[in-house]
């Protein structure tokens, strides 16, 4: 009985090898596509965080300018005034 099942399996593989190769190719392509999408999503999220930090810093500096604070013009590390 096992011999018949083995022969049947081998026969199916020999007959349908292009289909099996295609299925394996689809599985590999799906894996790499998912991986690429995940990496892209991580990069987009990192860029969004960077832009949000930039906007927050710009808002803070704008508020400083409106209050007359020199940090609003020069940032946190403004130059020393020499007379």
N, C-alpha and C positions, 0 to 999 in steps of 0.2 A: 504494500500500500504506500509506504513512504517513497519507494522507488518511482511509483507512478506519479506521485505528487511532485517529486524532484524533476522528473522528465517534463511534466507539464509546465512547471515554473521555468525551466530552462527554455523550453519551446516558446513560451510567451515572451521571455526576454529577447530571444533571437528574433522573433517575429515583429515585436513592437519596440525595438531598441531606439528608433528615432523619437517615438513618443516619450519614452523614458528619459532620453537625453534632453528633450525639450522641457519636460517637467522639472528636471533638475536645474536646467538653465533658468527657468522662471523662478524657482525657489531662490537661487543665488541672486538673481536680479532684484527680487523683492527685498531680500536681506540688505543688499548694498544701497538700494534706494531708501529704505527706512533709515539706515545709518546716515546717509547723506542728509536726509530731512532733519534728523535729530541734531546733527552738527550745525546745520544752517539755523535751526531754531535757537540753539545755544548762542550762536554769534549774534543773531538779531536781538535776543534778550540782553546780551552784554552791551550792545550798542544803545539800546533803549535806556539801560541803567546809566551809561556814560552821559547820554544827552540829558537825562533827568538831573544828574549831578551838576552838569554845566548850567542848566537853566536855574537850578536852586542857587548856585553860586552867583550867577548874574543878577538874580532877584535880590539877593542879600547885598551885593555891591550897589545896586541901584538904590536900595533903601538907605544905604550909608551916604550916597551922593545927595539924596533928598534931605538928609539930616545934616549935611555939611561936613561929614566925616571924610578925611583924606583917604581912608582905606577904600572908599568907593571908587576913587580915581586910580589909585596905584595898587590896589589889592591888599592882601594881608601883609605883604612885605614891601611897604612903601619906603622910598629912600629917605635918608636922614637929611634934614634941611640944614644947609651950612650958610652962615652969614659972613 
